[in-house]
Amino acid sequence: MPATDLSTVSKAQPENPKRALRAWYGQDGDPLLTAEDVAQRLNVTKDWVWDHSSRKAPYLPVIRMGDGTLRYRASRIEEFIDERERLTQIRRKRA
């Protein structure tokens, strides 16, 4: 198998952002995270994640499984973080 120069791969501009996300997450596509995974990523409690998955703003993008289990797409959590960051910057510009 030929060696791959990772420096050129990481600098490439993807034509399709969703394809780039799939490449980033591997063949499994976009992984599903647990509430505990999301809490760890956001540095909040699991209770905060549960509250913001159903009734408190800002709402987290959630997938409700048939047995009541909550799952979250990793890419949607990253989008949530980006959106919160964008809103924070807008508020700072107004002040």
Secondary structure, 3 states (H helix, E strand, C coil): CCCCCHHHHHHCCCCCHHHHHHHHHCCCCCCEECHHHHHHHHCCCHHHHHHHCCCCCCCCCCEECCCCCEEEEHHHHHHHHHHHHHHHHHHHHHC
